[in-house]
């Protein structure tokens, strides 16, 4: 059997419960039922552990389903995941039951500094589960899960971050890690001029050579994303691009000279350090 492999940099959805399924209605008219059913059955797009590499068995397509409709649906889903990432990343703690979170921490015998308490959300198919982090009075970081952001009643405590930031993967705990780093980091670090040029060149080539990026204008300012990933070789980058009044910013990661994650953001990402005099990078051709 011939297998067609299309590599697309994307954000993986982490299911909130085992065996969660996706229905075509979640993706509007772009992905109709026959297209979504075919992708669910013959591709890895909806796999719980989807890592950003899309693959599909090359078999006869159902009546009324074309290759272009498959590609359009795949692009739409990946873009939606990027948008969801930006939306969920900074879910305001003010919208959660913060008093209840504090009560649950106390019940778990955790004495903490309220100024370091972070509660956020992440990708989920159902409900409004959340997670967070706090620094206790012994200066130890404690990580926790809650069953609901709006009305938390149950909490699970972790001594270590169970899902730290991983390249090309979204998680609630990565959101919490990002916000806690923002609260506690004394100073952002910047790329050197040499690093800025090197990573800008890598990103320009990626945009130019990736068919899935044909609608992304290859012009941007680039900065350093001060985020630690599980991969020690990963370098976080971020930046600003010519505005379209919706997704004027971007962020991602480069590993060993290759772009492994690229996503658009509606606002400047937390932990993004762009020099005030940063130049606009674009292909000279």
ABEGO torsion letter per residue (X at the ends): XBBBBBBBBBBBBBBABBGBBBBAAAAEAABBAAAAAAAAAABAAABAABAGBBBBBBBBBBBGBBAAAAAAAAAAAAAAAAAAAAAAAABBAAABBAAAAAAAAAAAGBBBBAAABBBBBBBBABEBBBBBBBBBAAGBBBBBBBABAABBABBBBBABBABBBBBGBBBAAAAAAAAAAAAABABBBBBBAAAAAAAAAAAAAAAAABAAAAABBBBBBBBBBBBBBABAABBBBBEBBBBAGABABBBEBBBGGBBABBBBBABBBBGBBBBAABBBBBBAX
